[in-house]
Amino acid sequence: MDQSDREGSGRPQEDTMFADDGHYRGAHSLIQSQIGKHLRAAYDDVVNEPVPQRFIELLEQLERSSQKTRRS
């Protein structure tokens, strides 16, 4: 459907389900919804993973280092 088809429909253009650029108006919100759904799923997976032992060791090393600095 092109611009001329919408204009010839007898309905005001703002009442159509197509935006001025010819895209379906609901497509943007549908895409955003799907992106959000997939991001939440990926984030949930990451949040539920255990902290790698190497990260724990590095945090402990940093903590010991900062304690030594405060004592000096």
N, CA, C and O atoms as a GROMACS GRO file, in nm:
protein
  288
    1MET      N    1   0.086  -0.117   0.000
    1MET     CA    2   0.000   0.000   0.000
    1MET      C    3   0.090   0.123   0.000
    1MET      O    4   0.177   0.135   0.086
    2ASP      N    5   0.069   0.214  -0.095
    2ASP     CA    6   0.150   0.334  -0.099
    2ASP      C    7   0.069   0.454  -0.052
    2ASP      O    8  -0.048   0.442  -0.017
    3GLN      N    9   0.133   0.571  -0.052
    3GLN     CA   10   0.072   0.694  -0.002
    3GLN      C   11  -0.059   0.725  -0.075
    3GLN      O   12  -0.156   0.765  -0.011
    4SER      N   13  -0.063   0.708  -0.208
    4SER     CA   14  -0.183   0.741  -0.285
    4SER      C   15  -0.300   0.650  -0.248
    4SER      O   16  -0.415   0.695  -0.248
    5ASP      N   17  -0.273   0.524  -0.215
    5ASP     CA   18  -0.380   0.433  -0.174
    5ASP      C   19  -0.442   0.478  -0.043
    5ASP      O   20  -0.564   0.472  -0.027
    6ARG      N   21  -0.362   0.522   0.050
    6ARG     CA   22  -0.415   0.567   0.178
    6ARG      C   23  -0.494   0.696   0.163
    6ARG      O   24  -0.600   0.712   0.223
    7GLU      N   25  -0.443   0.788   0.083
    7GLU     CA   26  -0.510   0.915   0.065
    7GLU      C   27  -0.645   0.897  -0.005
    7GLU      O   28  -0.738   0.972   0.023
    8GLY      N   29  -0.658   0.801  -0.092
    8GLY     CA   30  -0.780   0.780  -0.166
    8GLY      C   31  -0.883   0.698  -0.090
    8GLY      O   32  -0.988   0.667  -0.146
    9SER      N   33  -0.856   0.661   0.032
    9SER     CA   34  -0.946   0.573   0.106
    9SER      C   35  -1.068   0.645   0.162
    9SER      O   36  -1.163   0.580   0.205
   10GLY      N   37  -1.065   0.779   0.163
   10GLY     CA   38  -1.178   0.852   0.219
   10GLY      C   39  -1.165   0.873   0.368
   10GLY      O   40  -1.247   0.944   0.427
   11ARG      N   41  -1.066   0.814   0.430
   11ARG     CA   42  -1.044   0.834   0.572
   11ARG      C   43  -0.928   0.932   0.592
   11ARG      O   44  -0.837   0.936   0.509
   12PRO      N   45  -0.931   1.011   0.700
   12PRO     CA   46  -0.815   1.095   0.727
   12PRO      C   47  -0.692   1.007   0.747
   12PRO      O   48  -0.702   0.898   0.803
   13GLN      N   49  -0.578   1.054   0.700
   13GLN     CA   50  -0.457   0.972   0.705
   13GLN      C   51  -0.421   0.931   0.848
   13GLN      O   52  -0.372   0.821   0.869
   14GLU      N   53  -0.445   1.020   0.948
   14GLU     CA   54  -0.408   0.985   1.085
   14GLU      C   55  -0.491   0.870   1.142
   14GLU      O   56  -0.454   0.811   1.244
   15ASP      N   57  -0.603   0.837   1.076
   15ASP     CA   58  -0.685   0.726   1.123
   15ASP      C   59  -0.639   0.592   1.068
   15ASP      O   60  -0.687   0.487   1.111
   16THR      N   61  -0.547   0.594   0.973
   16THR     CA   62  -0.500   0.468   0.917
   16THR      C   63  -0.401   0.404   1.013
   16THR      O   64  -0.353   0.469   1.106
   17MET      N   65  -0.372   0.278   0.991
   17MET     CA   66  -0.277   0.210   1.078
   17MET      C   67  -0.135   0.224   1.028
   17MET      O   68  -0.044   0.160   1.081
   18PHE      N   69  -0.113   0.307   0.925
   18PHE     CA   70   0.020   0.327   0.871
   18PHE      C   71   0.068   0.468   0.901
   18PHE      O   72  -0.009   0.564   0.892
   19ALA      N   73   0.193   0.481   0.937
   19ALA     CA   74   0.254   0.611   0.961
   19ALA      C   75   0.288   0.676   0.827
   19ALA      O   76   0.275   0.613   0.722
   20ASP      N   77   0.331   0.801   0.831
   20ASP     CA   78   0.364   0.874   0.708
   20ASP      C   79   0.471   0.804   0.626
   20ASP      O   80   0.473   0.817   0.504
   21ASP      N   81   0.561   0.730   0.692
   21ASP     CA   82   0.668   0.665   0.618
   21ASP      C   83   0.624   0.531   0.560
   21ASP      O   84   0.706   0.461   0.500
   22GLY      N   85   0.498   0.494   0.575
   22GLY     CA   86   0.446   0.372   0.516
   22GLY      C   87   0.460   0.250   0.604
   22GLY      O   88   0.414   0.142   0.567
   23HIS      N   89   0.521   0.264   0.721
   23HIS     CA   90   0.537   0.150   0.812
   23HIS      C   91   0.415   0.137   0.902
   23HIS      O   92   0.349   0.235   0.936
   24TYR      N   93   0.388   0.018   0.938
   24TYR     CA   94   0.279  -0.009   1.030
   24TYR      C   95   0.312   0.055   1.164
   24TYR      O   96   0.422   0.034   1.216
   25ARG      N   97   0.222   0.132   1.222
   25ARG     CA   98   0.248   0.206   1.345
   25ARG      C   99   0.283   0.114   1.462
   25ARG      O  100   0.362   0.152   1.548
   26GLY      N  101   0.224  -0.003   1.467
   26GLY     CA  102   0.247  -0.092   1.578
   26GLY      C  103   0.380  -0.165   1.572
   26GLY      O  104   0.421  -0.227   1.670
   27ALA      N  105   0.449  -0.158   1.460
   27ALA     CA  106   0.574  -0.232   1.444
   27ALA      C  107   0.680  -0.186   1.542
   27ALA      O  108   0.752  -0.268   1.598
   28HIS      N  109   0.691  -0.056   1.563
   28HIS     CA  110   0.793  -0.003   1.653
   28HIS      C  111   0.774  -0.056   1.795
   28HIS      O  112   0.868  -0.104   1.858
   29SER      N  113   0.652  -0.048   1.846
   29SER     CA  114   0.626  -0.094   1.982
   29SER      C  115   0.640  -0.246   1.992
   29SER      O  116   0.682  -0.298   2.095
   30LEU      N  117   0.605  -0.318   1.886
   30LEU     CA  118   0.620  -0.463   1.886
   30LEU      C  119   0.768  -0.500   1.890
   30LEU      O  120   0.808  -0.590   1.965
   31ILE      N  121   0.848  -0.431   1.811
   31ILE     CA  122   0.992  -0.457   1.810
   31ILE      C  123   1.052  -0.427   1.947
   31ILE      O  124   1.130  -0.507   1.999
   32GLN      N  125   1.016  -0.312   2.005
   32GLN     CA  126   1.068  -0.277   2.137
   32GLN      C  127   1.028  -0.381   2.241
   32GLN      O  128   1.108  -0.417   2.328
   33SER      N  129   0.907  -0.429   2.232
   33SER     CA  130   0.859  -0.530   2.326
   33SER      C  131   0.940  -0.658   2.314
   33SER      O  132   0.979  -0.717   2.415
   34GLN      N  133   0.966  -0.701   2.191
   34GLN     CA  134   1.044  -0.823   2.169
   34GLN      C  135   1.188  -0.807   2.216
   34GLN      O  136   1.245  -0.898   2.276
   35ILE      N  137   1.248  -0.690   2.189
   35ILE     CA  138   1.385  -0.664   2.235
   35ILE      C  139   1.388  -0.670   2.387
   35ILE      O  140   1.477  -0.732   2.445
   36GLY      N  141   1.293  -0.605   2.451
   36GLY     CA  142   1.287  -0.605   2.597
   36GLY      C  143   1.271  -0.745   2.654
   36GLY      O  144   1.335  -0.780   2.753
   37LYS      N  145   1.188  -0.824   2.592
   37LYS     CA  146   1.165  -0.963   2.636
   37LYS      C  147   1.295  -1.044   2.630
   37LYS      O  148   1.329  -1.116   2.723
   38HIS      N  149   1.367  -1.030   2.519
   38HIS     CA  150   1.492  -1.105   2.503
   38HIS      C  151   1.603  -1.054   2.595
   38HIS      O  152   1.682  -1.133   2.647
   39LEU      N  153   1.609  -0.922   2.616
   39LEU     CA  154   1.709  -0.867   2.707
   39LEU      C  155   1.683  -0.914   2.851
   39LEU      O  156   1.777  -0.949   2.923
   40ARG      N  157   1.556  -0.914   2.892
   40ARG     CA  158   1.523  -0.961   3.028
   40ARG      C  159   1.561  -1.108   3.044
   40ARG      O  160   1.614  -1.147   3.148
   41ALA      N  161   1.532  -1.188   2.944
   41ALA     CA  162   1.566  -1.331   2.951
   41ALA      C  163   1.718  -1.350   2.961
   41ALA      O  164   1.764  -1.431   3.041
   42ALA      N  165   1.793  -1.277   2.881
   42ALA     CA  166   1.940  -1.288   2.886
   42ALA      C  167   1.992  -1.238   3.019
   42ALA      O  168   2.080  -1.301   3.078
   43TYR      N  169   1.939  -1.128   3.068
   43TYR     CA  170   1.984  -1.072   3.195
   43TYR      C  171   1.952  -1.168   3.309
   43TYR      O  172   2.036  -1.188   3.398
   44ASP      N  173   1.834  -1.227   3.308
   44ASP     CA  174   1.798  -1.322   3.413
   44ASP      C  175   1.895  -1.440   3.416
   44ASP      O  176   1.934  -1.486   3.524
   45ASP      N  177   1.935  -1.487   3.300
   45ASP     CA  178   2.032  -1.597   3.295
   45ASP      C  179   2.165  -1.556   3.357
   45ASP      O  180   2.224  -1.633   3.433
   46VAL      N  181   2.212  -1.437   3.325
   46VAL     CA  182   2.340  -1.389   3.377
   46VAL      C  183   2.334  -1.367   3.528
   46VAL      O  184   2.426  -1.403   3.601
   47VAL      N  185   2.225  -1.310   3.575
   47VAL     CA  186   2.211  -1.281   3.718
   47VAL      C  187   2.211  -1.410   3.800
   47VAL      O  188   2.262  -1.412   3.912
   48ASN      N  189   2.156  -1.515   3.746
   48ASN     CA  190   2.146  -1.641   3.819
   48ASN      C  191   2.273  -1.727   3.812
   48ASN      O  192   2.281  -1.830   3.878
   49GLU      N  193   2.370  -1.684   3.732
   49GLU     CA  194   2.496  -1.759   3.724
   49GLU      C  195   2.580  -1.731   3.850
   49GLU      O  196   2.575  -1.620   3.903
   50PRO      N  197   2.656  -1.830   3.896
   50PRO     CA  198   2.743  -1.805   4.011
   50PRO      C  199   2.858  -1.712   3.972
   50PRO      O  200   2.898  -1.706   3.856
   51VAL      N  201   2.910  -1.642   4.073
   51VAL     CA  202   3.025  -1.554   4.049
   51VAL      C  203   3.147  -1.643   4.027
   51VAL      O  204   3.173  -1.732   4.108
   52PRO      N  205   3.222  -1.620   3.921
   52PRO     CA  206   3.342  -1.701   3.895
   52PRO      C  207   3.442  -1.690   4.011
   52PRO      O  208   3.460  -1.583   4.069
   53GLN      N  209   3.506  -1.800   4.042
   53GLN     CA  210   3.602  -1.804   4.152
   53GLN      C  211   3.712  -1.699   4.134
   53GLN      O  212   3.756  -1.639   4.232
   54ARG      N  213   3.756  -1.677   4.013
   54ARG     CA  214   3.861  -1.578   3.987
   54ARG      C  215   3.816  -1.438   4.029
   54ARG      O  216   3.897  -1.362   4.081
   55PHE      N  217   3.690  -1.404   4.007
   55PHE     CA  218   3.639  -1.274   4.049
   55PHE      C  219   3.639  -1.263   4.201
   55PHE      O  220   3.674  -1.159   4.256
   56ILE      N  221   3.600  -1.370   4.268
   56ILE     CA  222   3.599  -1.371   4.414
   56ILE      C  223   3.740  -1.350   4.466
   56ILE      O  224   3.761  -1.271   4.559
   57GLU      N  225   3.837  -1.419   4.408
   57GLU     CA  226   3.977  -1.404   4.449
   57GLU      C  227   4.025  -1.261   4.428
   57GLU      O  228   4.093  -1.205   4.514
   58LEU      N  229   3.992  -1.203   4.315
   58LEU     CA  230   4.033  -1.065   4.288
   58LEU      C  231   3.969  -0.966   4.387
   58LEU      O  232   4.035  -0.872   4.431
   59LEU      N  233   3.844  -0.987   4.420
   59LEU     CA  234   3.777  -0.901   4.518
   59LEU      C  235   3.840  -0.914   4.656
   59LEU      O  236   3.858  -0.814   4.726
   60GLU      N  237   3.873  -1.036   4.695
   60GLU     CA  238   3.939  -1.058   4.824
   60GLU      C  239   4.076  -0.991   4.826
   60GLU      O  240   4.115  -0.930   4.926
   61GLN      N  241   4.150  -1.001   4.715
   61GLN     CA  242   4.281  -0.938   4.705
   61GLN      C  243   4.267  -0.785   4.714
   61GLN      O  244   4.346  -0.720   4.783
   62LEU      N  245   4.170  -0.730   4.649
   62LEU     CA  246   4.146  -0.586   4.655
   62LEU      C  247   4.110  -0.543   4.796
   62LEU      O  248   4.156  -0.439   4.843
   63GLU      N  249   4.028  -0.621   4.862
   63GLU     CA  250   3.988  -0.589   5.000
   63GLU      C  251   4.110  -0.590   5.093
   63GLU      O  252   4.127  -0.499   5.173
   64ARG      N  253   4.194  -0.694   5.082
   64ARG     CA  254   4.315  -0.700   5.165
   64ARG      C  255   4.406  -0.581   5.138
   64ARG      O  256   4.463  -0.523   5.230
   65SER      N  257   4.419  -0.545   5.014
   65SER     CA  258   4.504  -0.434   4.975
   65SER      C  259   4.452  -0.301   5.033
   65SER      O  260   4.530  -0.219   5.083
   66SER      N  261   4.321  -0.281   5.026
   66SER     CA  262   4.264  -0.157   5.079
   66SER      C  263   4.272  -0.153   5.231
   66SER      O  264   4.285  -0.044   5.288
   67GLN      N  265   4.264  -0.267   5.299
   67GLN     CA  266   4.280  -0.272   5.445
   67GLN      C  267   4.422  -0.234   5.485
   67GLN      O  268   4.442  -0.162   5.582
   68LYS      N  269   4.521  -0.282   5.412
   68LYS     CA  270   4.660  -0.248   5.439
   68LYS      C  271   4.682  -0.098   5.421
   68LYS      O  272   4.754  -0.036   5.500
   69THR      N  273   4.622  -0.041   5.320
   69THR     CA  274   4.638   0.102   5.291
   69THR      C  275   4.577   0.186   5.403
   69THR      O  276   4.634   0.289   5.440
   70ARG      N  277   4.464   0.145   5.457
   70ARG     CA  278   4.399   0.219   5.567
   70ARG      C  279   4.479   0.211   5.694
   70ARG      O  280   4.478   0.306   5.773
   71ARG      N  281   4.548   0.102   5.719
   71ARG     CA  282   4.627   0.084   5.841
   71ARG      C  283   4.753   0.170   5.839
   71ARG      O  284   4.804   0.208   5.944
   72SER      N  285   4.804   0.199   5.720
   72SER     CA  286   4.930   0.273   5.708
   72SER      C  287   4.914   0.420   5.736
   72SER      O  288   5.011   0.495   5.729
   0.00000   0.00000   0.00000
